[in-house]
Amino acid sequence: MAKTSQPVGRTALLASAVAVLGMLTACGTDSGTAGTARSSHDEPSAGASSALPDRSTGGEPTAGTVPGDTAGTLPSDTAGSASASARTDGRCHTSELRASVGRVDPGAGQRNFPLVLTNTSERTCTLYGYPGAAFEDASGRQLGPDPERAPASPRTVTLAPGGSAWAGLSFSSPQISGARTATPAELVVTPPDERDPIEVTWKDGEVPVGGNESSVSVTALAPGTGP
């Protein structure tokens, strides 16, 4: 009986060894697969790549992923914005005006001239207050002091395209006052609240620039081209 059971025992022992070897091989295979999945060199699956930005364009999201259409929400160009501002701020600017000097209106030893500002733009704008004025010689040197402002209550003058406003420019006749005189080449006019002047050729002879009774005055702007 002992000789009969020995081959059976060896057979059972061999089967057990094969089974244990199979289990060890399976464990080694599972361990290697898990390590490979954690490798940083592996490409992500198709499901994972759909949640990542497209690296082929430098990592920028596509237009479809931007909230809103950026092309449709870009601001207008700065030049257009500046033009829109100039059209809606109300005040007449130097570039929109033409200056002229009307016909002299002599009276009581005075020489009175309407100084006229005309709207040459295609929009309606406004003027308020006194224009600046100064006589200059051909070299651009001012002759005499700035005109004095005549007492008044300024009002807003609205100018439609082609409309005008005027201010009175007055001084005593030099022949009567005996003031020192000069003959200007230009009258330089600056619209209210503006820095850029308008040069008007002066064609009306001598003006007082010093001495007694040499002051020149200017009135506030009023609608129209003269009294």
Helices and strands as residue ranges (DSSP letters): H 2-37, H 46-49, G 55-57, G 63-65, H 70-73, H 78-88, G 94-96, E 97-101, E 105-107, E 110-119, E 125-128, E 132-136, E 142-143, E 148-149, E 156-159, E 164-172, H 174-177, E 180-182, E 186-190, E 198-201, E 207-210, E 216-218, E 222-223
